[in-house]
C-alpha cells in the first residue's frame, strides 16, 4: 500500500489531477447508465481502434469528419470496469500530485494528455490490424509515473507491508519500485496475451515519454523555483 510521498513544492490544489480524476469518473458513470449495446458502440466509437485509425484506404475527409485522430485523446478517459478505473486513478493520485506541484497544473495536464495520446498511437501502430479499442488512461498514467521518476530520482516511497499478523511501514527507493514496475510492463509486452487484452506497449511508451518530458522540463523548473 502506498502512503504519503515527498513533494519539493507546496502550492495550491492539484487542479489538473482533480480534473482528470473527475472526468474519468464522470465518463465511467455515464457509460454505466447506457444499455449494453449502446455502451459497447460508444466505447468502440470513441476508443482508439487500430484498424480504423491506421486505415490508409479511408479518404482524408472521412477521417476528419469521424474525428479518428481525436479518439487517441478521448480513449484516455474511457475505462472498461471499476478495477480498470480505480487502478489507474490510484497511481495517478499517488504519483501525479507531487509531480503536478513541481510541473504546474498546465504543464502537468499537457504531459498527461500528450503522453496518453502518443502512447495510444504507438500501441495502435504495434497492433495495426486489431479491431478491439484501446481505452483507459494507463498510457497517460505511465507517463506520469515516468515523469515522477525523472523529477524525483532520489525519492523514497512509503509502503505498508503485511508481515505475518502485523503491518510494517518501510521506505523504499522510488527508482527501485518504479524500475521493477517498468520491467514488468516490458515483460508483459511479450507475454501479455496470456494475461488478457491489455495494450502493454502503451504503458512502456507512456513511461518513456514521461521520463523524457520531465528531464526536458527540469531546467525550466529549476529556474522557476530559484525565482
GROMACS elastic network, one bead per residue, 0.5 to 0.9 nm:
[ bonds ]
;  ai    aj funct       b0    kb
    1   158     6  0.82822   500
    1   159     6  0.54457   500
    1   160     6  0.52305   500
    1   161     6  0.68609   500
    2     5     6  0.82760   500
    2    94     6  0.74230   500
    2   157     6  0.72365   500
    2   158     6  0.60074   500
    2   159     6  0.50113   500
    2   160     6  0.67822   500
    3    94     6  0.79426   500
    3   157     6  0.75495   500
    3   158     6  0.53894   500
    3   159     6  0.61366   500
    3   160     6  0.75095   500
    4    94     6  0.77189   500
    4   157     6  0.77908   500
    4   158     6  0.65763   500
    4   159     6  0.89635   500
    5    94     6  0.72703   500
    5    95     6  0.79590   500
    5    98     6  0.73240   500
    5   155     6  0.81678   500
    5   156     6  0.76000   500
    5   157     6  0.60644   500
    5   158     6  0.68034   500
    6    98     6  0.71210   500
    6   152     6  0.87708   500
    6   155     6  0.69955   500
    6   156     6  0.77333   500
    6   157     6  0.80454   500
    7    10     6  0.70840   500
    7    97     6  0.84860   500
    7    98     6  0.50717   500
    7    99     6  0.78432   500
    7   101     6  0.74435   500
    7   102     6  0.78613   500
    7   152     6  0.86226   500
    8    98     6  0.76792   500
    8   101     6  0.79234   500
    8   102     6  0.70193   500
    8   152     6  0.88706   500
    9    98     6  0.78670   500
    9   101     6  0.58871   500
    9   102     6  0.59858   500
    9   225     6  0.85993   500
   10    98     6  0.87136   500
   10   101     6  0.65451   500
   10   102     6  0.84695   500
   11    14     6  0.81864   500
   11   101     6  0.63104   500
   11   102     6  0.88778   500
   12    15     6  0.81510   500
   12   101     6  0.80165   500
   13    16     6  0.88055   500
   13    17     6  0.89777   500
   13    18     6  0.83003   500
   13    97     6  0.88024   500
   13   101     6  0.85015   500
   14    17     6  0.55590   500
   14    18     6  0.62357   500
   14    19     6  0.86555   500
   14    96     6  0.85088   500
   14    97     6  0.60379   500
   14    98     6  0.86223   500
   14   100     6  0.63836   500
   14   101     6  0.67910   500
   14   104     6  0.84001   500
   14   105     6  0.66190   500
   15    18     6  0.50872   500
   15    19     6  0.59863   500
   15    20     6  0.86146   500
   15   100     6  0.86554   500
   15   105     6  0.62528   500
   16    19     6  0.50557   500
   16    20     6  0.61971   500
   16    21     6  0.86008   500
   16    97     6  0.89183   500
   16   100     6  0.75702   500
   16   104     6  0.87448   500
   16   105     6  0.52185   500
   16   106     6  0.71482   500
   16   108     6  0.69407   500
   16   109     6  0.56695   500
   17    20     6  0.52183   500
   17    21     6  0.61676   500
   17    22     6  0.85723   500
   17    92     6  0.73770   500
   17    93     6  0.69202   500
   17    96     6  0.64740   500
   17    97     6  0.66202   500
   17   100     6  0.75328   500
   17   105     6  0.79501   500
   17   108     6  0.83085   500
   17   109     6  0.77395   500
   18    21     6  0.51640   500
   18    22     6  0.60822   500
   18    23     6  0.85093   500
   18    93     6  0.85095   500
   19    22     6  0.51384   500
   19    23     6  0.59901   500
   19    24     6  0.85665   500
   20    23     6  0.50809   500
   20    24     6  0.61146   500
   20    25     6  0.85439   500
   20    77     6  0.79538   500
   20    89     6  0.87531   500
   20    92     6  0.89712   500
   20   109     6  0.84062   500
   20   112     6  0.89427   500
   21    24     6  0.53355   500
   21    25     6  0.62044   500
   21    26     6  0.85968   500
   21    89     6  0.64485   500
   21    92     6  0.82170   500
   21    93     6  0.83267   500
   22    25     6  0.51803   500
   22    26     6  0.59990   500
   22    27     6  0.85227   500
   23    26     6  0.51834   500
   23    27     6  0.60893   500
   23    28     6  0.84945   500
   23    77     6  0.68433   500
   24    27     6  0.52646   500
   24    28     6  0.60970   500
   24    29     6  0.86213   500
   24    76     6  0.83624   500
   24    78     6  0.66064   500
   24    79     6  0.76013   500
   24    85     6  0.76103   500
   24    89     6  0.84811   500
   24   136     6  0.88636   500
   24   137     6  0.85682   500
   25    28     6  0.51050   500
   25    29     6  0.60982   500
   25    30     6  0.84955   500
   25    77     6  0.84994   500
   25    79     6  0.89608   500
   25    85     6  0.77492   500
   26    29     6  0.51782   500
   26    30     6  0.60546   500
   26    31     6  0.85911   500
   27    30     6  0.50700   500
   27    31     6  0.61706   500
   27    32     6  0.87347   500
   27    77     6  0.68902   500
   27    78     6  0.65317   500
   27    79     6  0.82720   500
   28    31     6  0.51441   500
   28    32     6  0.63779   500
   28    77     6  0.81914   500
   28    78     6  0.65155   500
   28    79     6  0.63256   500
   28    80     6  0.80011   500
   28    81     6  0.79435   500
   28    82     6  0.83950   500
   28    85     6  0.80322   500
   29    32     6  0.51457   500
   29    33     6  0.67231   500
   30    33     6  0.53795   500
   30    34     6  0.70628   500
   31    34     6  0.54118   500
   31    35     6  0.85287   500
   31    38     6  0.88077   500
   31    39     6  0.58734   500
   31    42     6  0.81804   500
   31    43     6  0.85727   500
   31    78     6  0.86735   500
   32    35     6  0.78323   500
   32    36     6  0.84272   500
   32    39     6  0.74996   500
   33    36     6  0.89970   500
   33    39     6  0.83621   500
   34    37     6  0.80669   500
   34    38     6  0.60287   500
   34    39     6  0.53840   500
   35    38     6  0.53290   500
   35    39     6  0.59535   500
   35    40     6  0.86029   500
   36    39     6  0.50422   500
   36    40     6  0.61380   500
   36    41     6  0.85717   500
   37    40     6  0.52386   500
   37    41     6  0.62065   500
   37    42     6  0.86543   500
   38    42     6  0.60711   500
   38    43     6  0.85976   500
   39    42     6  0.51104   500
   39    43     6  0.62281   500
   39    44     6  0.85512   500
   40    43     6  0.51861   500
   40    44     6  0.60920   500
   40    45     6  0.85413   500
   41    44     6  0.50321   500
   41    45     6  0.60412   500
   41    46     6  0.86713   500
   42    45     6  0.50317   500
   42    46     6  0.61239   500
   42    47     6  0.80753   500
   43    46     6  0.53778   500
   43    47     6  0.53936   500
   43    48     6  0.89282   500
   43    75     6  0.81121   500
   43    78     6  0.73186   500
   43    79     6  0.88025   500
   43    80     6  0.86677   500
   43   133     6  0.73436   500
   43   135     6  0.79115   500
   44    47     6  0.54025   500
   44    48     6  0.77603   500
   44    49     6  0.71636   500
   44   131     6  0.88767   500
   44   132     6  0.75504   500
   44   133     6  0.58752   500
   44   134     6  0.89595   500
   45    48     6  0.81238   500
   45    49     6  0.82327   500
   45    66     6  0.89930   500
   45    68     6  0.88703   500
   45    71     6  0.79579   500
   45   133     6  0.85219   500
   46    49     6  0.85162   500
   46    67     6  0.88907   500
   46    68     6  0.83512   500
   46    70     6  0.82922   500
   46    71     6  0.52326   500
   46    72     6  0.83300   500
   46    73     6  0.88121   500
   46    74     6  0.59712   500
   46    75     6  0.59711   500
   46    78     6  0.82542   500
   46   133     6  0.84346   500
   46   135     6  0.86423   500
   47    71     6  0.56576   500
   47    72     6  0.71450   500
   47    73     6  0.85420   500
   47    74     6  0.66254   500
   47    76     6  0.80358   500
   47    78     6  0.73378   500
   47   132     6  0.87783   500
   47   133     6  0.51250   500
   47   134     6  0.57780   500
   47   135     6  0.54009   500
   47   136     6  0.85731   500
   48    52     6  0.81468   500
   48    53     6  0.70338   500
   48    68     6  0.79889   500
   48    69     6  0.85031   500
   48    70     6  0.88728   500
   48    71     6  0.54341   500
   48    72     6  0.54689   500
   48    73     6  0.83914   500
   48    74     6  0.81678   500
   48    75     6  0.58532   500
   48    76     6  0.89406   500
   48   120     6  0.70216   500
   48   121     6  0.81674   500
   48   124     6  0.73905   500
   48   132     6  0.83456   500
   48   133     6  0.50531   500
   48   135     6  0.65579   500
   49    52     6  0.54129   500
   49    53     6  0.59258   500
   49    54     6  0.84717   500
   49    68     6  0.87815   500
   49    71     6  0.83484   500
   49    72     6  0.88885   500
   49   124     6  0.71929   500
   49   128     6  0.87843   500
   49   130     6  0.69710   500
   49   131     6  0.57120   500
   49   132     6  0.59868   500
   49   134     6  0.62061   500
   49   135     6  0.89648   500
   50    53     6  0.50401   500
   50    54     6  0.58352   500
   50    55     6  0.81094   500
   50   121     6  0.83327   500
   50   123     6  0.80842   500
   50   125     6  0.69841   500
   50   126     6  0.87165   500
   50   127     6  0.64589   500
   50   128     6  0.51076   500
   50   129     6  0.63229   500
   50   130     6  0.55640   500
   50   131     6  0.63886   500
   50   132     6  0.77242   500
   50   133     6  0.71853   500
   50   134     6  0.78602   500
   51    54     6  0.56400   500
   51    55     6  0.59659   500
   51   124     6  0.79661   500
   51   127     6  0.81384   500
   51   128     6  0.55136   500
   51   130     6  0.53667   500
   51   131     6  0.54178   500
   51   132     6  0.84317   500
   52    55     6  0.51989   500
   52    56     6  0.88588   500
   52    58     6  0.85672   500
   52    68     6  0.76302   500
   52   128     6  0.87334   500
   52   129     6  0.85796   500
   52   130     6  0.87019   500
   52   131     6  0.74328   500
   53    56     6  0.84410   500
   53    63     6  0.82331   500
   53    68     6  0.58982   500
   53    69     6  0.69768   500
   53    71     6  0.85650   500
   53    72     6  0.88394   500
   53   121     6  0.88147   500
   53   124     6  0.77499   500
   53   128     6  0.84987   500
   54    57     6  0.88348   500
   54    58     6  0.89276   500
   54   124     6  0.77744   500
   54   125     6  0.76220   500
   54   128     6  0.65941   500
   54   129     6  0.84820   500
   55    58     6  0.57886   500
   55   128     6  0.86537   500
   56    59     6  0.78878   500
   56    60     6  0.88702   500
   57    60     6  0.89245   500
   58    61     6  0.84560   500
   58    62     6  0.66902   500
   58    63     6  0.67475   500
   59    62     6  0.52809   500
   59    63     6  0.64022   500
   59    64     6  0.88031   500
   60    63     6  0.50187   500
   60    64     6  0.61846   500
   60    65     6  0.86218   500
   61    64     6  0.50974   500
   61    65     6  0.61070   500
   61    66     6  0.85065   500
   62    65     6  0.51394   500
   62    66     6  0.60381   500
   62    67     6  0.84915   500
   62    68     6  0.88605   500
   63    66     6  0.52408   500
   63    67     6  0.61494   500
   63    68     6  0.55888   500
   63    69     6  0.77514   500
   64    67     6  0.50829   500
   64    68     6  0.66212   500
   64    69     6  0.77255   500
   65    68     6  0.79618   500
   66    69     6  0.85924   500
   66    70     6  0.88049   500
   67    70     6  0.51566   500
   67    71     6  0.66316   500
   68    71     6  0.54045   500
   68    72     6  0.76187   500
   69    72     6  0.57534   500
   69    73     6  0.78847   500
   70    73     6  0.54906   500
   70    74     6  0.64653   500
   70    75     6  0.86669   500
   71    75     6  0.56546   500
   71    76     6  0.85155   500
   71   117     6  0.88049   500
   72    75     6  0.56583   500
   72    76     6  0.71938   500
   72   116     6  0.78320   500
   72   117     6  0.51792   500
   72   118     6  0.79341   500
   72   119     6  0.88243   500
   72   120     6  0.60065   500
   72   121     6  0.67031   500
   72   134     6  0.87519   500
   72   135     6  0.89079   500
   73    76     6  0.55587   500
   73    77     6  0.77361   500
   73   113     6  0.68342   500
   73   114     6  0.83960   500
   73   116     6  0.71828   500
   73   117     6  0.54605   500
   73   120     6  0.83536   500
   74    77     6  0.57811   500
   74    78     6  0.70846   500
   74   117     6  0.89346   500
   74   135     6  0.84917   500
   75    78     6  0.53404   500
   75    79     6  0.82464   500
   75   116     6  0.88218   500
   75   117     6  0.85560   500
   75   120     6  0.82424   500
   75   133     6  0.83366   500
   75   134     6  0.68476   500
   75   136     6  0.60546   500
   75   137     6  0.76004   500
   76    79     6  0.80258   500
   76   113     6  0.78438   500
   76   116     6  0.63653   500
   76   117     6  0.75544   500
   76   120     6  0.83225   500
   76   134     6  0.87210   500
   76   135     6  0.60182   500
   76   138     6  0.77210   500
   76   139     6  0.79156   500
   76   140     6  0.71861   500
   77   135     6  0.75867   500
   77   136     6  0.59124   500
   77   137     6  0.61071   500
   78    85     6  0.84973   500
   78   135     6  0.56319   500
   78   136     6  0.51042   500
   78   137     6  0.74755   500
   79    82     6  0.77816   500
   79    83     6  0.89911   500
   79    84     6  0.61217   500
   79    85     6  0.56692   500
   79   135     6  0.61090   500
   79   137     6  0.76708   500
   80    83     6  0.82987   500
   80    84     6  0.62217   500
   80    85     6  0.74255   500
   80   135     6  0.74980   500
   80   136     6  0.74376   500
   81    84     6  0.53001   500
   81    85     6  0.62496   500
   81    86     6  0.87037   500
   82    86     6  0.59081   500
   82    87     6  0.82716   500
   83    86     6  0.53423   500
   83    87     6  0.59026   500
   83    88     6  0.84999   500
   84    87     6  0.55128   500
   84    88     6  0.64367   500
   84    89     6  0.87695   500
   84   136     6  0.75426   500
   84   138     6  0.88193   500
   85    88     6  0.54736   500
   85    89     6  0.61813   500
   85    90     6  0.85838   500
   85   136     6  0.76229   500
   85   137     6  0.83392   500
   86    89     6  0.50576   500
   86    90     6  0.58787   500
   86    91     6  0.86163   500
   87    90     6  0.52930   500
   87    91     6  0.65475   500
   87    92     6  0.86695   500
   87   138     6  0.89510   500
   88    91     6  0.54114   500
   88    92     6  0.61221   500
   88    93     6  0.87587   500
   88   136     6  0.80525   500
   88   137     6  0.65343   500
   88   138     6  0.60846   500
   88   141     6  0.66028   500
   89    93     6  0.60694   500
   89    94     6  0.85161   500
   89   137     6  0.84699   500
   89   141     6  0.80985   500
   90    93     6  0.53415   500
   90    94     6  0.61920   500
   90    95     6  0.85919   500
   91    94     6  0.51919   500
   91    95     6  0.59779   500
   91    96     6  0.75544   500
   91   141     6  0.68810   500
   91   142     6  0.85686   500
   91   144     6  0.86487   500
   91   145     6  0.77418   500
   92    95     6  0.55449   500
   92    97     6  0.76565   500
   92   140     6  0.88727   500
   92   141     6  0.56778   500
   92   142     6  0.86061   500
   92   144     6  0.70256   500
   92   145     6  0.78900   500
   93    96     6  0.50763   500
   93    97     6  0.56757   500
   93    98     6  0.86861   500
   94    97     6  0.64074   500
   94    98     6  0.77678   500
   95    98     6  0.62074   500
   95    99     6  0.64116   500
   95   100     6  0.87738   500
   95   141     6  0.86202   500
   95   144     6  0.66337   500
   95   145     6  0.59678   500
   95   147     6  0.86913   500
   95   148     6  0.62051   500
   96    99     6  0.50492   500
   96   100     6  0.58327   500
   96   101     6  0.85240   500
   96   108     6  0.82412   500
   96   141     6  0.81521   500
   96   144     6  0.60436   500
   96   145     6  0.75605   500
   96   147     6  0.88126   500
   96   148     6  0.75187   500
   97   100     6  0.52094   500
   97   101     6  0.63178   500
   97   102     6  0.89359   500
   98   101     6  0.51701   500
   98   102     6  0.66173   500
   98   103     6  0.87536   500
   98   148     6  0.77527   500
   99   102     6  0.53824   500
   99   103     6  0.60516   500
   99   104     6  0.81295   500
   99   108     6  0.73955   500
   99   144     6  0.74964   500
   99   145     6  0.88216   500
   99   147     6  0.70738   500
   99   148     6  0.56544   500
   99   151     6  0.72408   500
   99   152     6  0.85545   500
  100   104     6  0.51859   500
  100   105     6  0.56481   500
  100   106     6  0.86237   500
  100   107     6  0.79044   500
  100   108     6  0.53929   500
  100   109     6  0.83176   500
  101   104     6  0.55356   500
  101   105     6  0.73225   500
  101   108     6  0.87282   500
  102   105     6  0.87930   500
  102   108     6  0.88077   500
  102   151     6  0.81626   500
  102   221     6  0.70936   500
  102   225     6  0.88095   500
  103   106     6  0.80098   500
  103   107     6  0.58217   500
  103   108     6  0.57746   500
  103   151     6  0.89747   500
  103   214     6  0.84094   500
  103   217     6  0.77730   500
  103   218     6  0.87092   500
  103   221     6  0.68060   500
  104   107     6  0.55792   500
  104   108     6  0.59851   500
  104   109     6  0.85930   500
  105   108     6  0.50894   500
  105   109     6  0.60592   500
  105   110     6  0.86281   500
  106   109     6  0.51787   500
  106   110     6  0.62768   500
  106   111     6  0.86243   500
  107   110     6  0.51279   500
  107   111     6  0.61769   500
  107   112     6  0.87043   500
  108   112     6  0.62037   500
  108   113     6  0.87340   500
  108   144     6  0.83116   500
  109   112     6  0.50212   500
  109   113     6  0.61903   500
  109   114     6  0.83340   500
  110   113     6  0.52880   500
  110   114     6  0.57118   500
  110   115     6  0.80024   500
  111   114     6  0.52875   500
  111   115     6  0.56109   500
  111   116     6  0.82177   500
  111   140     6  0.78788   500
  111   143     6  0.72259   500
  111   144     6  0.73762   500
  111   147     6  0.84706   500
  111   209     6  0.86991   500
  111   210     6  0.71423   500
  111   213     6  0.74061   500
  111   214     6  0.87473   500
  112   115     6  0.52972   500
  112   116     6  0.60561   500
  112   117     6  0.84969   500
  112   137     6  0.87914   500
  112   139     6  0.86940   500
  112   140     6  0.50240   500
  112   141     6  0.69326   500
  112   142     6  0.89383   500
  112   143     6  0.66322   500
  112   144     6  0.65381   500
  112   210     6  0.85032   500
  113   116     6  0.51800   500
  113   117     6  0.59556   500
  113   118     6  0.85458   500
  113   140     6  0.64355   500
  114   117     6  0.50840   500
  114   118     6  0.60598   500
  114   119     6  0.83183   500
  114   140     6  0.76337   500
  114   143     6  0.88404   500
  114   209     6  0.88013   500
  115   118     6  0.54064   500
  115   119     6  0.59653   500
  115   120     6  0.85418   500
  115   139     6  0.66414   500
  115   140     6  0.50388   500
  115   141     6  0.81962   500
  115   142     6  0.80686   500
  115   143     6  0.54210   500
  115   144     6  0.81117   500
  115   205     6  0.81345   500
  115   206     6  0.52989   500
  115   207     6  0.81811   500
  115   209     6  0.60832   500
  115   210     6  0.66269   500
  116   119     6  0.50511   500
  116   120     6  0.60698   500
  116   121     6  0.85452   500
  116   136     6  0.89724   500
  116   137     6  0.65752   500
  116   138     6  0.75030   500
  116   141     6  0.74740   500
  116   142     6  0.82031   500
  116   143     6  0.71847   500
  116   202     6  0.78932   500
  116   205     6  0.89268   500
  116   206     6  0.63282   500
  117   120     6  0.52007   500
  117   121     6  0.61927   500
  117   122     6  0.87112   500
  117   139     6  0.78857   500
  117   140     6  0.74771   500
  117   206     6  0.87493   500
  118   122     6  0.61453   500
  118   123     6  0.84489   500
  118   139     6  0.83097   500
  118   140     6  0.87912   500
  118   202     6  0.82772   500
  118   205     6  0.76762   500
  118   206     6  0.72885   500
  118   209     6  0.82591   500
  119   122     6  0.52042   500
  119   123     6  0.60440   500
  119   124     6  0.85541   500
  119   138     6  0.89089   500
  119   139     6  0.53402   500
  119   140     6  0.72984   500
  119   143     6  0.85857   500
  119   201     6  0.75502   500
  119   203     6  0.70726   500
  119   204     6  0.80045   500
  119   205     6  0.52059   500
  119   206     6  0.50580   500
  119   207     6  0.87399   500
  119   209     6  0.81932   500
  120   124     6  0.60630   500
  120   125     6  0.85104   500
  120   134     6  0.70473   500
  120   135     6  0.83691   500
  120   139     6  0.68310   500
  120   140     6  0.88545   500
  120   199     6  0.85780   500
  120   201     6  0.86113   500
  120   202     6  0.57297   500
  120   205     6  0.86082   500
  120   206     6  0.85523   500
  121   124     6  0.51289   500
  121   125     6  0.61765   500
  121   126     6  0.87037   500
  121   202     6  0.81649   500
  122   126     6  0.61909   500
  122   127     6  0.87098   500
  122   201     6  0.73240   500
  122   202     6  0.66588   500
  122   205     6  0.71534   500
  123   126     6  0.51447   500
  123   127     6  0.64250   500
  123   128     6  0.85664   500
  123   134     6  0.79700   500
  123   199     6  0.63199   500
  123   200     6  0.78159   500
  123   201     6  0.54389   500
  123   202     6  0.50811   500
  123   203     6  0.87952   500
  123   205     6  0.80916   500
  124   127     6  0.51070   500
  124   128     6  0.56543   500
  124   129     6  0.85641   500
  124   130     6  0.79318   500
  124   134     6  0.77190   500
  124   199     6  0.86326   500
  124   202     6  0.86451   500
  125   128     6  0.52494   500
  125   129     6  0.89841   500
  126   201     6  0.76184   500
  127   130     6  0.56389   500
  127   199     6  0.87517   500
  128   131     6  0.86216   500
  130   133     6  0.78610   500
  132   197     6  0.88234   500
  134   198     6  0.81386   500
  134   199     6  0.68625   500
  135   138     6  0.83227   500
  135   199     6  0.88858   500
  136   139     6  0.77034   500
  136   140     6  0.85584   500
  137   140     6  0.51294   500
  137   141     6  0.58907   500
  137   142     6  0.83399   500
  138   141     6  0.50704   500
  138   142     6  0.59170   500
  138   143     6  0.85445   500
  138   200     6  0.89330   500
  138   202     6  0.72439   500
  138   203     6  0.60791   500
  138   206     6  0.80987   500
  139   142     6  0.50246   500
  139   143     6  0.63256   500
  139   144     6  0.88221   500
  139   199     6  0.89750   500
  139   200     6  0.86993   500
  139   201     6  0.84780   500
  139   204     6  0.76682   500
  139   205     6  0.71049   500
  139   207     6  0.73728   500
  140   143     6  0.50342   500
  140   144     6  0.64879   500
  140   145     6  0.88382   500
  140   202     6  0.85213   500
  140   203     6  0.80184   500
  140   206     6  0.59471   500
  140   207     6  0.82431   500
  140   210     6  0.85470   500
  141   145     6  0.62701   500
  141   146     6  0.85830   500
  141   203     6  0.81513   500
  141   206     6  0.74683   500
  141   207     6  0.80783   500
  142   146     6  0.61366   500
  142   147     6  0.84980   500
  142   202     6  0.82578   500
  142   203     6  0.55010   500
  142   204     6  0.73341   500
  142   205     6  0.80358   500
  142   206     6  0.50195   500
  142   208     6  0.82867   500
  142   209     6  0.86654   500
  142   210     6  0.72565   500
  143   146     6  0.50057   500
  143   147     6  0.60592   500
  143   148     6  0.85508   500
  143   203     6  0.79335   500
  143   204     6  0.87289   500
  143   205     6  0.78803   500
  143   208     6  0.68975   500
  143   209     6  0.58572   500
  143   211     6  0.72148   500
  143   213     6  0.87957   500
  144   148     6  0.61039   500
  144   149     6  0.86693   500
  144   206     6  0.80095   500
  144   207     6  0.72786   500
  144   210     6  0.58314   500
  144   211     6  0.84457   500
  145   148     6  0.50642   500
  145   149     6  0.63950   500
  145   150     6  0.87202   500
  145   178     6  0.76433   500
  145   206     6  0.86955   500
  145   207     6  0.64174   500
  145   210     6  0.69949   500
  145   211     6  0.81804   500
  146   149     6  0.51688   500
  146   150     6  0.62706   500
  146   151     6  0.86749   500
  146   178     6  0.82496   500
  146   206     6  0.75455   500
  146   208     6  0.62729   500
  146   209     6  0.72158   500
  146   212     6  0.81226   500
  146   213     6  0.88412   500
  146   214     6  0.78352   500
  147   151     6  0.60366   500
  147   152     6  0.83932   500
  147   207     6  0.76559   500
  147   208     6  0.86289   500
  147   209     6  0.80542   500
  147   212     6  0.76145   500
  147   213     6  0.68868   500
  147   215     6  0.78946   500
  148   151     6  0.50868   500
  148   152     6  0.57659   500
  148   153     6  0.77197   500
  148   210     6  0.79256   500
  148   211     6  0.77050   500
  148   214     6  0.76523   500
  149   152     6  0.52314   500
  149   153     6  0.50372   500
  149   154     6  0.83279   500
  149   155     6  0.82434   500
  149   174     6  0.72022   500
  149   175     6  0.66114   500
  149   178     6  0.74873   500
  149   210     6  0.85670   500
  149   211     6  0.67635   500
  149   214     6  0.83603   500
  150   153     6  0.57733   500
  150   210     6  0.77156   500
  150   211     6  0.50790   500
  150   212     6  0.76514   500
  150   213     6  0.83859   500
  150   214     6  0.53648   500
  150   215     6  0.58077   500
  150   218     6  0.84711   500
  151   154     6  0.88739   500
  151   211     6  0.82642   500
  151   214     6  0.60902   500
  151   215     6  0.72018   500
  151   217     6  0.88815   500
  151   218     6  0.71695   500
  152   155     6  0.52388   500
  152   156     6  0.87738   500
  152   174     6  0.80649   500
  152   175     6  0.87429   500
  153   156     6  0.87940   500
  153   173     6  0.85535   500
  153   174     6  0.70444   500
  153   175     6  0.61901   500
  154   173     6  0.68539   500
  154   174     6  0.69841   500
  154   175     6  0.71616   500
  155   172     6  0.85780   500
  155   173     6  0.60778   500
  155   174     6  0.55029   500
  155   175     6  0.76400   500
  156   171     6  0.57820   500
  156   172     6  0.51776   500
  156   175     6  0.80392   500
  157   170     6  0.82388   500
  157   171     6  0.53878   500
  157   172     6  0.52663   500
  157   173     6  0.60805   500
  157   174     6  0.54145   500
  157   177     6  0.82088   500
  158   169     6  0.69501   500
  158   170     6  0.58419   500
  158   172     6  0.65212   500
  158   173     6  0.88937   500
  159   168     6  0.80809   500
  159   169     6  0.56935   500
  159   170     6  0.53276   500
  159   171     6  0.60604   500
  159   172     6  0.73630   500
  160   167     6  0.61499   500
  160   168     6  0.54782   500
  160   170     6  0.63851   500
  160   171     6  0.87748   500
  161   166     6  0.84389   500
  161   167     6  0.54995   500
  161   168     6  0.52194   500
  161   169     6  0.63978   500
  161   170     6  0.74728   500
  162   165     6  0.71282   500
  162   166     6  0.59190   500
  162   168     6  0.62842   500
  162   169     6  0.89888   500
  163   166     6  0.53526   500
  163   167     6  0.57972   500
  163   168     6  0.64610   500
  164   167     6  0.78754   500
  171   174     6  0.88658   500
  172   175     6  0.85725   500
  172   176     6  0.72772   500
  172   177     6  0.72971   500
  173   176     6  0.53901   500
  173   177     6  0.67478   500
  173   178     6  0.87455   500
  174   177     6  0.53078   500
  174   178     6  0.58751   500
  174   179     6  0.80518   500
  175   178     6  0.52806   500
  175   179     6  0.56045   500
  175   180     6  0.83357   500
  176   179     6  0.51261   500
  176   180     6  0.61574   500
  176   181     6  0.86627   500
  177   180     6  0.50866   500
  177   181     6  0.62102   500
  177   182     6  0.86184   500
  178   182     6  0.60230   500
  178   183     6  0.84893   500
  179   182     6  0.50236   500
  179   183     6  0.61154   500
  179   184     6  0.86398   500
  180   183     6  0.50975   500
  180   184     6  0.63329   500
  180   185     6  0.88090   500
  181   184     6  0.51686   500
  181   185     6  0.64256   500
  181   186     6  0.88266   500
  182   185     6  0.50663   500
  182   186     6  0.62910   500
  182   187     6  0.86182   500
  182   203     6  0.83829   500
  182   204     6  0.70044   500
  182   207     6  0.76688   500
  183   186     6  0.50902   500
  183   187     6  0.61261   500
  183   188     6  0.85937   500
  184   188     6  0.60646   500
  184   189     6  0.86800   500
  185   188     6  0.51008   500
  185   189     6  0.64084   500
  185   192     6  0.88466   500
  185   200     6  0.62201   500
  185   201     6  0.78096   500
  185   203     6  0.65543   500
  185   204     6  0.61613   500
  186   189     6  0.52872   500
  186   190     6  0.73615   500
  186   200     6  0.75295   500
  186   201     6  0.76727   500
  186   203     6  0.84453   500
  186   204     6  0.63519   500
  187   190     6  0.57060   500
  187   191     6  0.65307   500
  187   192     6  0.77645   500
  187   200     6  0.89371   500
  188   193     6  0.81140   500
  188   194     6  0.88556   500
  188   195     6  0.81324   500
  188   198     6  0.89965   500
  188   200     6  0.62502   500
  188   201     6  0.85442   500
  189   192     6  0.53037   500
  189   193     6  0.82897   500
  189   198     6  0.89364   500
  189   199     6  0.77621   500
  189   200     6  0.50683   500
  189   201     6  0.58412   500
  189   204     6  0.83431   500
  190   193     6  0.78436   500
  190   200     6  0.86890   500
  191   194     6  0.59133   500
  191   195     6  0.74158   500
  192   195     6  0.52079   500
  192   196     6  0.66764   500
  192   197     6  0.75431   500
  192   198     6  0.68229   500
  192   199     6  0.80432   500
  192   200     6  0.68269   500
  193   196     6  0.53537   500
  193   197     6  0.61505   500
  193   198     6  0.74413   500
  194   197     6  0.84247   500
  195   198     6  0.76863   500
  197   200     6  0.89326   500
  198   201     6  0.86897   500
  198   202     6  0.89966   500
  199   202     6  0.57488   500
  199   203     6  0.74359   500
  200   203     6  0.52777   500
  200   204     6  0.66971   500
  200   205     6  0.87947   500
  201   204     6  0.51726   500
  201   205     6  0.60331   500
  201   206     6  0.84347   500
  202   205     6  0.51153   500
  202   206     6  0.59053   500
  202   207     6  0.84144   500
  203   206     6  0.52591   500
  203   207     6  0.61118   500
  203   208     6  0.87363   500
  204   207     6  0.51845   500
  204   208     6  0.63563   500
  204   209     6  0.86826   500
  205   208     6  0.53072   500
  205   209     6  0.61675   500
  205   210     6  0.86112   500
  206   209     6  0.50656   500
  206   210     6  0.60894   500
  206   211     6  0.87394   500
  207   210     6  0.51779   500
  207   211     6  0.64484   500
  207   212     6  0.88453   500
  208   211     6  0.52189   500
  208   212     6  0.63107   500
  208   213     6  0.86939   500
  209   212     6  0.51976   500
  209   213     6  0.61123   500
  209   214     6  0.85007   500
  210   213     6  0.52578   500
  210   214     6  0.60374   500
  210   215     6  0.85604   500
  211   214     6  0.52280   500
  211   215     6  0.61874   500
  211   216     6  0.86383   500
  212   215     6  0.52366   500
  212   216     6  0.62139   500
  212   217     6  0.86524   500
  213   216     6  0.50511   500
  213   217     6  0.61257   500
  213   218     6  0.87023   500
  214   217     6  0.50297   500
  214   218     6  0.61629   500
  215   218     6  0.52673   500
  215   219     6  0.80124   500
  216   219     6  0.70225   500
  216   220     6  0.82044   500
  217   220     6  0.55145   500
  217   221     6  0.61842   500
  217   222     6  0.86970   500
  218   221     6  0.50258   500
  218   222     6  0.60595   500
  218   223     6  0.86578   500
  219   222     6  0.51152   500
  219   223     6  0.62995   500
  219   224     6  0.87123   500
  220   223     6  0.51697   500
  220   224     6  0.62400   500
  220   225     6  0.86834   500
  221   224     6  0.51061   500
  221   225     6  0.61402   500
  221   226     6  0.86092   500
  222   225     6  0.51951   500
  222   226     6  0.61952   500
  222   227     6  0.87368   500
  223   226     6  0.52096   500
  223   227     6  0.64309   500
  224   227     6  0.52168   500
